[in-house]
Amino acid sequence: MILMQCHYCDSNADVSIEKNRIRVGLCEEHLQEQLEGFEEADSLSELQQYVDAYETKT
């Protein structure tokens, strides 16, 4: 298993998200911030794309 770093900070990634063969790691705090951003945007299609790209907890 490869450990990833959060895309936004120096923390270890708690989740990794892959789309179009590009994988990005997020810590729990930044994952929550991203989800809140989708909630505020109220865009179901954006949220669906994000969920579709979600892969697994590391």
QUIJOWO-V798260 format. One record per backbone hydrogen bond with DSSP energy under -1.0 kcal/mol. NH is the residue of the N-H (numbers start at 0). CO is the residue of the C=O. If there is no record, write none. Layout:
nh->NH co->CO
nh->NH co->CO
//
This chain:
nh->5 co->10
nh->6 co->24
nh->12 co->3
nh->13 co->25
nh->14 co->25
nh->15 co->55
nh->16 co->23
nh->17 co->52
nh->18 co->21
nh->21 co->18
nh->23 co->16
nh->25 co->14
nh->30 co->26
nh->31 co->27
nh->32 co->28
nh->33 co->29
nh->34 co->30
nh->35 co->31
nh->36 co->32
nh->37 co->33
nh->38 co->34
nh->39 co->35
nh->40 co->36
nh->41 co->37
nh->46 co->42
nh->47 co->43
nh->48 co->44
nh->49 co->45
nh->50 co->46
nh->51 co->47
nh->52 co->48
nh->53 co->49
nh->54 co->15
nh->55 co->15
nh->57 co->13
//
